[in-house]
Amino acid sequence: MPSLLDYAPIAATCFAVPQFLPQIRKLAATRDTTGLSWSWAALTSVNNAAWVCYFTLARYPTALIPSSSATLLAGTLAVMLTRHGQARPRPAALIGTWAAMLVAACSLAGRTGLGTLLTAAFVLQVTPSIWTAYRTPRPTGVSAGTWLLIFGEVTCWLAFGLHKSDLRLIALGVAGVTASALMLTRTHRTSTRRQAAAPGVAKAKPNSRRFRSSPARSPGPVTPGAPPLCTPAADPDHIPAHQPSLVPRPVLWTACSTDIQGPLAVPTEQ
């Protein structure tokens, strides 16, 4: 009687088929590549193509669907990042060398040799993404939805590997769960900081408007012994000398002081 865990690849398929769609959609809408790694997308496409060969040789037909979907969508994401200028010659050469090694292992040692390389493939695959995201102050281009789907998929593969006692799938699951948790933690911190910064920006706007729209204040009383910036020219018969700032009639301001550069003003009677 088939076990419930025998259907884990079907659940993994449900997570894997739309896996890269949130990231592709976000990149197409925002054109934001901050925190994204071209090497991660390219390695994901290459490694999943190798997993297609592995599952074919291992006779896991249900596992072919998620691997094929990841190969296609990750390749699409790599092409999009290439158009945004994210591809570099050195990583491209290294990924080409890795692909040649996978082909050679499959040709010389079959499923065993291919599976041996694929054991470490996922760690190699996600390392550029984690490195780029954590080195970027605000990786706003990374889609949390994609990494949530990756987390769900690799969890299913971990359960299926434990059920089948497949060490390669177990290694894939452990590495995938760890990498997904790290990326989700990073994206969560980024979104939290963005939300925390938003109220402060909103509060600054009304204050600046109030400051600009507030009327100019008249100068206060002159401190005894300090040279005044401007002196009110009022009639000494009507205004006491000890109250120079109290002018009971409209005044006009004219230049008065040479202590400070620029035009200053002095009140004079109309």
Secondary structure, DSSP 8 states (H G I E B T S, - for coil): ---GGGGHHHHHHHHHTTTTHHHHHHHHHH---TT--HHHHHHHHHHHHHHHHHHHHHT-GGGHHHHHHHHHHHHHHHHHHHHTT---HHHHHHHHHHHHHHHHHHHHHHHHHHHHHHHTHHHHHHHHHHHHHHHSS--TT--HHHHHHHHHHHHHHHHHHHHHT-HHHHHHHHHHHHHHHHHHHHHHHHHHHHHHHHHHHHHHHHHHHHHHHS---------TTS--S---B--TTTS-TT-TT---S-EEEE---SSSSS---EEEE-
